[in-house]
Amino acid sequence: MTGGLPPVRPDLAALEGYHSAQVDVDVRLNTNESPLPPPEAWRRELAEAVTAIDFNRYPDRAAVELRQALADSHGVTLDEIFCANGSNEVLQCLLLAYGGPGRTAALFEPTYTLHRHIARITGTSVAAGARRDDFALDLDVVAEVVAASDPVLTFLCSPNNPSGRADRPEDVATIARLVPGLLVVDEAYGQFAPSTALALRAGDPVAHRNVVVVRTFSKTWSMAGARLGYLVADPEVVAACELVALPYHLDAAKQVAGRLALRYVDEMERRVAAVAEERGRIAAAFADLPLDTWPSDANFLLFRPTTKPAGQVWSDLVAASVLVRDCSSWPGLTGCLRVTVGLPEENDRFLAALTESLR
């Protein structure tokens, strides 16, 4: 037969694309974006810098200035930094370089669903273990999964999405010694947390050569629209990611935007503090409602209504023009919803709508 289309790879045929609900509402609190725009001074600097870009020329393929600025900010060398289009492309490059058919990635659910999703896209097998009921890691389970699957990559998300809980530093250190391959610590919300796996590399980079820390500009840097992420890792890991990255994958404007953002650390830290304060206010309000809730070290909170189905609560919130994330069908999250911390007035709208739904 001629003229037909080839079938999709059999292992992808049943796979659904990653997405979150897109609903026209006044208050969007479903995608963990920063509620605050970038600093106006950064916007002015970027606008001026963009006018100097030679758009008829390819961008710096190695993104040297951006990577050097990131290296300086973390106290590491240029060859320990790899940048890509959002932290998701960073994860994809790791899996393209180290995963694939006949290889396994380990993860512990519930956790960020794209770890499993990207692994499957790259043909990498997934070995999953369960977290405890409080969403903390169970080191016995970790040891069992690692021993049984011999993973080339083991993923942790800290603070964990969607629970918001950061993994204990001593647990991360134990797992780094335990795993046979790379330990990839996804710190998309790392600036909100009290600890970071970057400390392991800084403390003893030789002993922790297998620790890879992934970060993003999307959250605390208020740059979700720029799609910029990076990793800090052993130079050998960076070189492996560069092998599988497409040529000129980071456009010139993105490189400038990220480099200029690093001049605004104080503003970023003030944003983190403001979001953390609002997170505490929401958590305090949750205590007076019929909900199961958990402590969060991120810019969102997970909660489970106890007197009404989660789907109905979600619909009630949408009817009030408030959108949160419905996690109720995710592994280990039956009946759960997740809300991003927004501006004070957005959080007020959410709490009022939630209270009315649960009345």
N, C-alpha and C positions, 0 to 999 in steps of 0.2 A: 504494500500500500504506500502510495506517495502523497506528499502534501500534508501529512498529518504532523502533529506535534509530539515530540518525545515525552514520555511520562516523567514526572518528577521523581527524584531518587526515592526508592521504596521506603527508606527509613525516615523520610520527611513527609510522606503522603498524609499522615494523620496529624501532623504538627500544625498548631494554630499560631499565627503571629502574635507577638507580644503587643498588648494595647491596654489602655485605660479608657473608661467611658468618656466620650466627648459630648457634653450636654451644655446647652446655652443657659447659664445661670449667672446670678449676680456675684456669688461667692464660690470660688473654686478652691477647694481644700483637699484635692485628691492626688496631686502629683509631687508633693514634697518640694516644690519650688520655694525660693525665697519670696516672702511677701513684699520685700523692699527692692526697689530698683538699684542699679549700681550708683556710686557717687556721681554727682553731676560733673565734678572736676574730671573724673575718669572719662566720662562721655565726651567732654570738650577736647581732652587730650587725644582720644581715639579719633574723633572727627578730623582733627588737624593732621594726625599721623596718616590716616587713610588717604588724604590728598597727595601724599608724597609717595605712595606705592606705585611702582611700575606694573600696572595690571597687564601689560602686554608681555611680561616676563613671568616665568615660573617662579614660585616662592622658593625660599631656602629649603631644600629638600631635607636637610638635617635639623632645621629649626634651632640653630645653634644659640641665638640670642635668647629665645624663650627658655630653652633647656638650661642655659647657664644661669638665667635669673632664678629658675626653680631650684637649681643645684645650690646656688648661694643662699636661698631662703631656707633650705633644709640642712645646710652644712655638709653637703656631699659633693662629689665630682660630676662633671658634665656627663661622663659615660655611665653614670648610675641613673639617668633620667631618660624616660621614653614618653613621648607625647602622642596623643591620637584624638580622634573626633569623639569626645566624650569618654567617660570611663568604660562604657560598653564596648567601644572599639579596642580599648586597651585589653579588656578581658578576651575579646575575640582573637586578638593577636597572640595572646598567651596560649589560647587553646589551639590556634592554627600551628603555632610553633612546637608545642609540647604534647598536644592531644592527638586525636585522630583515631582511625580504626585500630583495634587491638590495644588501645590505651584507655585508662580509666581516670575520671575525676571524682573526688569524694566531696560530699557536702552534707550539711546537717539541717534538716527542716523542722519547722518552717523557717525559710530564709529567702533571700532575694531570688525571685523566680528566673531571672535571666541567667543565673549561673548554670542552671540545668538546661535552659533553652538554648544558650549559645553552645554548650557542650554537645547537645544533640545535633545542632546545625553543622558542627565540625566533625561529626561522626565519632565523637568521643563517648564511651560508655560512662554511665553515672552510677556510682554507689552512694546510696543515701542512708544516713542514720537519723534518728529522731532526737530532738532536743527534749529537755525535761518539760514538765507542765508549766514551769515558770519561765520557759524559753532559754534557760541557761544551758551551756554545754554539759553533757555527761561524758566525762573523760573515759569511762569504761566503754561506752558506746563508740566513742571516737577510736579507741584502741582496737575494738573488734572490727569496725568497718575498715580501718587502715590495714589490719593484718589480713583480712579476707580479700581485699581488692587490690592491694599494692598500687595505690594511685600515683600517677605522675604529677597531678595537681590536686591539692586539697584547698577548698574554698571556705573561708570564714567571712562573715559580714559583720563588722563591728564599728559603730552600733548596728545591730541587726535590723534589717528591714524585712518584715513589717513590725516586729515587736518593739523596736526602739532600744533594746537592751545592749549595752556594750559588754563584750566578753572580758573576763578578768585577765589582766596582764600575765599573771602566773599561769593561767590555763593556755594562753596563746604561746607562751614560752615552752610549756610542756609539749604542746602539739608540734611546735617547730622541731623539737628533738625527736619526736615520734614518727613523723611522716617520712617516707622514703624519697619523695620528690619535693616539688615546690609547695610552700604554704603561702597562698595568696590571700591577703587580708584586705578586703574591700572596705575602705574607710571613706565612702562617699559622704558620710555625716561625721567624719572624724573630728572636725573642729568643735563639735558640740560635746564630745566625750571627755572624760577625765584622764584618759590614757591613750596611747597610740603605739602600734607595733613598730613605728619608726624608732622608738627607743631601743628595741632589740638590735636593730642594725647599727645604731649609733654606739651602743654599748660594746658590741663585739661583732663587727661585720664579717669576720672570718667564720666564727662559729655559727652565724646566722645567714650564711650565704644563700640559703634556700628561702629566706623570707622576702616576699614581694608585697609592697604596700601600694594600693591603688587609690587614687584620689580624683576629685572632680572640681571644676570651677562652677558647676551648676547650682550648688546649694548656697554655701556661705558667701561665695563671691558674687552671687546674684547674676550669674551669666549662663543660665540654662539655654538661652537663645543662641549662644555662641558655640555650644557643643565642643567642649575642650576638657580633656582628662589626661592623666599622666600616671606613671608608676615610678617608684623608687626601688631599685633592685640592684643586684650584682651586675657588673658590666656584661657578663656573659648572657644574662637574661635579656638585657637591653639589645644586645646584638642579635639575639634570636628573634625578638619582636621586629627588629628592623628588616630581617630577612623576609617576613611575610607581609609587611605593610606595603600598600600600593605606593608607587612613586608620587611624590608631591601631594601626599594625602592631607597635609595641613596647609590651608590657604594662607596667604600673606596677611590678610586682615585678622584672621584668628590668632596668628602668632603675635601680632602687635597687641591685640586686645588682652591676651593673657599676660604678656610681659608688662604692660602698663598697669594691669590690675594689681600686680605684686607690690606696687608702690603704695597701696591703700590698705595695709595690714590693720592699722588702727581702726579704720572705718569698718572693716570686716569683723573685727573683734567686738565692736559696739553692736553690730547687727546680731552676732551670736548671743551677746548678753541680753539684748532686747527680746529675741525669740525665746530664749530660755526663761525669761521672766514671764512671758505670756504662756509658755508651756506649763509653768507652775500654776498659773491662774486657772487654766483649763483643768488641770489635774485636781485642783482643789474643788472646782465645781463638780467634777465627776463623782467626788466622794459623797455628794448629796443626791445622786441619781441612782436608779436601779441598774447598775452596770458592774461588770467585772472589768477591772483595769489593771495595767501593769506599769511599773516605773519606766521612764524613757530617758535615754541619753542622747536623743536625736531631736529633729525639728518636727516630730509627729508623735501621736499617741494612738495606741491600739486599745479598743474597748469592745466589750460584748454586752449588748442589751440582755437583760435577764427576764424581762416581762413581756417582750414583744419580739417577733422574728426580725433578724437583721435586715432582711430584704424589705420588709415593710417600713422599718425605720429609715432605711436608705431612700425609699420612695417618698416618705413624708418629708425628708430633708430636701429632696429635689423639688417637691411641690412648694417648699418655702424658699426656693431658689438658692439652695446650698448643696454643693456637691462634695461628697467624701468618697473614699475608696471602699468598695465592697470586697472584703477578703474572705467572705464566709464559705466560699467553695475551695479555698486553698488548703493544702495538706496541713493538718493540725490547727486550723483556724476556724473551725465550725462556729458560725454565728458571730463572727468578728467583723468590725468595721475599723477603718483607720482614718484619722483626720490630721491634715497638715496644719501646723500652727501658722495662722495668718496675721493680718493686722489686727489691732485691738477691736476695731469696729466689726471686722469679719468674724472674729472669734465670738463677739457678742451675738451676732446673727446666728451663728452655729449653735451656741449654747441655748439661746432662746428657742430655736426650732427643735433642738433635741429634747429639751424639757417639755415642750408641747407634745411632741410625738410620744414620749414616755408617760405622759400624764394619765 
